[in-house]
């Protein structure tokens, strides 16, 4: 199966293509504008994997949370390819993808992304199972979802920042930071979509879009004006 996965939720742009020539990942870590580089990254990845955009049989991108602009960009590209190739689009959740390598951790695993404004997108797992939905919170808000006596592993690309702030806010916790996804998680998104594909029967409607978790600045401003 020809699979294309797009990850633009962090400053890293990563595209993975899996096809006749193998599984290829193109990652751009220079922190530039993703919009300027995404098409070239997709073209490079699928060419190296041995198929064309119209030969894509399954496309996936992060469903969110993540960068507002990044999520919209990946969804736009994935929808365009899905329409052109007449193939399924399966959105994949990024926070569980960061936590996958730590399913055997004996305590709580906290997958995090820096959400800016002194907040984080976070999700808590135990033994590979989610125990919360994706959350938008300050680091000290974690204590509503974990036992202070258990071992806490923080992962995701912003794990060190979260762990440092958690230590400062609540000294004495047993917290280990093991960052993941520093070069993007397009490969993990591709694996998620491939596993989900056999049981996937619902197409993504035209109006579907990313899961943001947090309202945009424009939405927050509009809500404030309506009060």
C-alpha positions in Angstrom: 0.0 0.0 0.0 1.3 3.5 -0.9 1.0 5.6 2.3 1.8 9.2 2.8 2.0 10.9 6.3 2.4 14.6 7.0 3.6 16.1 10.3 3.6 19.9 10.6 2.6 20.3 14.3 6.0 21.5 15.6 8.8 23.6 14.1 10.0 20.3 12.4 8.4 19.5 9.1 8.4 15.7 8.5 6.9 13.7 5.6 6.9 9.9 5.4 6.1 7.9 2.3 5.8 4.1 2.2 5.7 2.4 -1.2 7.4 -0.1 -3.6 10.9 1.3 -2.9 10.5 1.2 0.9 9.7 3.6 3.7 11.2 7.1 3.3 11.1 10.0 5.7 12.1 13.6 4.7 12.5 15.8 7.8 13.4 19.5 7.7 14.6 20.9 11.0 15.7 24.4 10.2 12.6 26.0 11.7 11.6 27.8 8.5 8.1 28.3 7.1 6.5 24.9 6.5 4.2 26.3 3.7 7.3 27.1 1.6 8.7 23.5 1.9 5.8 21.1 2.3 5.2 20.4 -1.4 8.8 19.8 -2.2 9.1 17.5 0.9 6.1 15.5 -0.3 7.4 15.2 -3.8 10.8 14.0 -2.6 9.4 11.5 -0.2 7.0 9.8 -2.6 9.5 9.8 -5.4 12.0 8.0 -3.3 9.3 5.6 -2.0 8.5 4.8 -5.6 5.0 6.2 -6.3 3.3 9.5 -7.4 0.9 11.7 -5.5 -2.1 10.3 -7.6 -1.0 6.7 -6.7 -1.3 7.4 -3.0 -3.6 4.8 -1.5 -3.8 6.2 2.1 -2.9 9.6 3.4 -2.7 10.7 7.0 -1.8 13.8 9.1 -1.9 14.8 12.7 -5.5 15.5 13.8 -4.3 17.7 16.7 -3.5 19.3 19.0 -0.5 21.2 17.8 0.4 24.4 16.0 -2.8 26.1 14.6 -1.1 27.0 11.4 0.7 23.7 11.1 -2.4 21.7 11.6 -4.3 23.6 9.0 -1.5 23.3 6.5 -1.2 19.5 6.9 -4.9 19.0 6.7 -5.2 21.1 3.5 -2.4 19.1 1.8 -3.8 15.8 3.0 -7.3 16.6 1.8 -6.0 17.7 -1.6 -4.1 14.5 -2.1 -7.0 12.4 -0.8 -9.3 14.0 -3.4 -6.9 13.8 -6.3 -5.9 10.2 -5.6 -9.4 9.2 -4.4 -7.9 7.6 -1.3 -8.9 7.6 2.3 -7.6 10.3 4.7 -7.2 9.0 8.3 -6.4 11.6 10.9 -3.9 10.4 13.6 -3.5 11.6 17.2 0.0 12.9 17.9 0.1 12.7 21.7 -0.5 8.9 21.8 2.2 8.6 19.1 4.8 10.3 21.3 3.9 7.9 24.2 3.9 4.6 22.2 7.6 3.7 23.0 6.9 3.9 26.8 3.9 1.5 27.1 5.8 -0.6 29.7 6.6 2.3 32.0 5.5 1.4 35.6 3.9 4.7 36.4 2.2 7.6 34.5 3.4 8.6 31.0 2.7 12.2 30.1 2.9 13.2 26.5 3.3 16.9 26.0 3.6 19.7 23.4 4.4 23.3 24.2 1.1 25.2 23.6 2.8 28.6 24.3 1.4 31.2 26.7 2.9 29.2 29.6 0.6 26.2 28.9 1.0 22.7 27.4 -1.0 20.2 25.4 -0.8 17.0 27.4 -2.3 13.6 27.7 -1.7 11.0 30.4 -1.2 7.3 29.8 -0.7 4.2 31.9 0.5 0.9 30.4 -0.2 2.2 26.9 -3.8 3.2 27.6 -4.9 6.8 27.7 -6.4 7.9 31.0 -7.3 11.4 29.9 -8.2 13.1 26.7 -5.9 15.7 25.2 -5.7 18.6 27.7 -4.6 22.3 27.5 -3.2 23.1 30.9 -0.4 24.6 33.0 2.2 22.1 34.2 0.8 22.1 37.8 -2.6 21.0 36.5 -1.1 17.6 35.9 -1.6 16.8 39.6 -5.3 16.3 39.1 -4.5 13.3 36.9 -1.5 11.5 38.6 -0.6 10.1 42.0 2.2 12.3 43.5 3.9 9.1 44.8 4.1 7.4 41.4 6.9 7.5 38.9 6.1 10.1 36.2 7.7 9.9 32.7 7.3 13.0 30.5 7.8 12.6 26.7 7.1 14.4 23.5 9.4 17.1 21.9 8.9 19.5 24.8 9.3 17.0 27.6 12.4 18.7 29.2 10.7 22.1 29.4 7.5 20.6 30.9 9.5 18.5 33.4 11.6 21.5 34.5 8.6 23.6 35.1 6.8 20.8 36.9 9.8 20.4 39.2 9.8 24.1 40.0 6.0 24.1 40.6 5.9 20.9 42.7 9.3 19.9 44.2 9.9 16.3 45.2 8.0 14.6 42.4 9.7 11.5 40.8 9.8 12.9 37.2 11.9 11.6 34.3 12.0 13.4 31.0 12.6 11.4 27.8 11.9 13.5 24.8 10.5 11.9 21.7 9.5 13.1 18.2 12.3 15.6 18.0 12.6 14.8 14.3 8.9 14.7 13.7 6.5 11.7 14.0 5.4 11.3 10.4 6.6 7.7 10.6 4.5 7.0 13.6 1.5 8.6 12.0 1.9 6.4 9.0 2.1 3.3 11.2 -1.0 4.4 13.1 -3.0 5.0 9.9 -1.9 1.6 8.4 -3.0 -0.2 11.5 -6.3 1.6 11.6 -7.0 1.3 7.9 -8.7 -2.2 7.8 -11.4 -1.1 10.2 -11.8 2.4 8.8 -15.1 2.8 7.1 -16.0 6.5 7.6 -14.6 9.0 5.1 -13.5 12.4 6.3 -16.3 14.9 5.5 -15.5 18.0 3.6 -16.1 20.2 6.6 -13.8 18.1 8.9 -10.7 19.7 10.3 -8.1 19.6 13.0 -8.8 19.1 16.7 -7.3 22.3 18.2 -8.2 21.7 21.9 -7.7 25.4 22.5 -9.7 28.2 20.9 -7.8 30.5 18.5 -7.0 34.1 19.5 -9.7 35.3 17.2 -12.3 33.0 18.7 -11.3 34.0 22.3 -11.5 37.7 21.3 -14.9 37.3 19.7 -16.2 35.5 22.8 -14.9 38.2 25.1 -16.7 40.9 23.0 -20.0 39.0 23.2 -20.0 38.9 27.0 
